Amino acid sequence: MTPLTVWLALIPVGEVSDPVALRDLGSSDPAVRLRAVARIEQLGADGPPEAGYLAGLVPLLREKDVALRGLAALAIDRHAAACKDAVSDGVVAGLVERLDDESPHVARFCARSLLALGHLALPEVGRLLGRADADRRRAVEASRLLARVARCRGPLQPLLWRAMTDPDAAVAERARQGLVALNGDPTLPLFRDRTVVLTALASPNEAIRELALKQSAAIRRADRAAEPPSPLVAPSLAERVAQMQRPSSRLLEELSFAVYAPRDANAREAVRLLRLALERQVLEPDQERVTLLALEALAAGLRDDDSAVREDCVRALAACGLPAETVLAGLLRDRDATIQLRALWVIAIMAETHRIFPTETLPYLGQLMDAPQGDLRDLARRLHGLLQPHERRNP
């Protein structure tokens, strides 16, 4: 008996209208298997679909015989609609695996079956996103496909955001494309996981960074609408900064919101005060006090047209210490050499003034050591030599 025959023998015969055809799917004789698949496909064409056949049909999607594989895919498509509350283990994974089948008919029927399963396929798709590269790539394609189903869009949003931070560039880019399509749905809840968004801000993919920046802005707008921060009155905030030995997270948030305000005198003063507030804690780094909002605000400030704002953002990021490593790594991978150079200035101040060594940036410094721009190349080489001896010392 084949392993499939043994497994099929465990299925209760009362669950399908033709248990003999179900058992014959595991036959060692290809002709018997083909007749069984044809019988089950015909049952689905002529009568109501039956979910009990799916688990027995899915293993046949791996058959070398394209005719048998194609007929099995068609039979699954006939019966997939019968699933109302749950899907048998392995069915979704088997369909996802064949989305890139060399036969366009097999791939199309598998895609149609996934659409018929709809939200019932999401748990298994989520698990596949955590597996090997090939599984993750197929799972992202399955996610993009399921985004056509209205009921799937909400649950898919966090799955695609996390997939967009995948180290596999192909997975990340396809996830981004899926999110762009989802973002056109105004009924979706706002994705608020700042840790994931911050990781996306450090992506080497410029389009992913741009999407993450927009998401950060949307989160900030929603937060301000729900609980508007105190109006920015520079003297009042300046007094609070001067009086506090170590700035509170709330104060850092107020200043960070202000950094994103229109570029007027108050906004420029907010950047200066944020830098002063952060520099007060630099000798005693406290990751909880360096909020993600502050890091995002300062990273965006490096692109500001105002040179005073840029200078304060450079100094403030340097004062953030090791919590800023992820942001700095993303800035070093930016396509704009000017932004890369400003990130190097941050690292230089952090290492040479504050004696804090962001060694996670070493791989990206190494890449810039061969940059065509002389100032970029020379500074990257100097900082690489400065940080390298400390590579194993940072916790």
Sequence and secondary structure as in RCSB ss.txt:
>XXXX:A:sequence
MTPLTVWLALIPVGEVSDPVALRDLGSSDPAVRLRAVARIEQLGADGPPEAGYLAGLVPLLREKDVALRGLAALA
IDRHAAACKDAVSDGVVAGLVERLDDESPHVARFCARSLLALGHLALPEVGRLLGRADADRRRAVEASRLLARVA
RCRGPLQPLLWRAMTDPDAAVAERARQGLVALNGDPTLPLFRDRTVVLTALASPNEAIRELALKQSAAIRRADRA
AEPPSPLVAPSLAERVAQMQRPSSRLLEELSFAVYAPRDANAREAVRLLRLALERQVLEPDQERVTLLALEALAA
GLRDDDSAVREDCVRALAACGLPAETVLAGLLRDRDATIQLRALWVIAIMAETHRIFPTETLPYLGQLMDAPQGD
LRDLARRLHGLLQPHERRNP
>XXXX:A:secstr
  HHHHHHTTS GGGSS HHHHHHTT S HHHHHHHHHHHHHHHHHS   GGGHHHHGGGGG S HHHHHHHHHH
HHHHGGG SS   TTHHHHHHHTTT SSHHHHHHHHHHHHHHGGGGHHHHHHHTTS HHHHHHHHHHHHHHTTSH
HHHHHHHHHHHHHTT SSHHHHHHHHHHHHHHTT TTS     HHHHHHHHT S HHHHHHHHHHHHHHHHHHHH
HS      HHHHHHHHHH SS  HHHHHHHHHHHTS SSHHHHHHHHHHHHHHHTTTTS  TTTS HHHHHHHHH
HTT S HHHHHHHHHHHHHH GGGHHHHHHHHT S HHHHHHHHHHHHHHHHTS    GGGHHHHHHHTT SSHH
HHHHHHHHHHHHGGGTTT  
